[in-house]
Amino acid sequence: MKKNMGSIDRILRVIVAIVFAVLYFTGTVTGTWGIVLLVVGVVFLLTSLVSTCPLYLPFGIKTHKSKD
């Protein structure tokens, strides 16, 4: 897959994932909403690690500056 996420996008996703994890593990958000936040945080973390967001593909969004 081609990269479609820039560094700022990736950093923001990691920060949001950390915030979601802290909210869940401190018990601030519990139940279904807590699990949803945790899953979204994991997805954000994984997509930032591979620099590709599958939801960007159908819309043609790219925050990565390519050399093409």
C-alpha positions in Angstrom: 0.0 0.0 0.0 1.2 3.5 -0.7 1.6 5.9 2.1 -1.2 8.5 2.3 -0.6 9.9 5.8 1.8 12.7 6.6 3.9 13.0 9.8 1.6 15.5 11.5 -1.4 13.2 10.8 0.5 10.3 12.2 1.6 12.2 15.3 -1.9 13.4 16.0 -3.3 9.9 15.7 -0.8 8.5 18.2 -1.6 11.3 20.6 -5.4 10.6 20.3 -4.8 6.8 20.7 -2.8 7.5 23.9 -5.6 9.8 25.2 -8.2 7.1 24.5 -6.1 4.5 26.2 -5.6 6.6 29.3 -9.4 7.4 29.4 -10.2 3.7 29.2 -7.6 2.4 31.6 -8.2 5.0 34.3 -11.9 4.2 34.3 -13.0 7.6 33.1 -14.8 6.1 30.1 -16.3 2.6 30.8 -18.7 0.1 29.3 -19.5 0.1 25.6 -18.1 3.6 25.0 -14.9 2.7 26.6 -14.4 -0.4 24.4 -15.3 1.6 21.3 -12.7 4.3 22.3 -10.1 1.6 22.9 -10.8 -0.1 19.5 -10.6 3.3 17.7 -7.4 4.1 19.5 -5.9 0.8 18.4 -6.9 1.4 14.8 -5.4 4.9 15.0 -2.2 3.5 16.3 -2.0 0.8 13.7 -2.8 3.1 10.8 -0.2 5.6 12.0 2.5 2.8 12.2 1.8 1.8 8.6 1.3 5.4 7.3 -1.9 4.3 5.4 -5.5 5.1 6.3 -7.9 2.8 4.4 -10.7 5.4 4.8 -8.6 8.0 2.9 -8.3 5.7 -0.2 -11.9 6.0 -1.6 -11.9 9.7 -1.1 -8.4 10.3 -2.5 -7.2 12.1 0.6 -3.4 12.3 1.0 -1.7 14.2 3.8 1.7 12.6 2.8 3.8 14.8 0.6 5.0 12.4 -2.2 8.0 12.9 -4.4 6.0 12.0 -7.5 
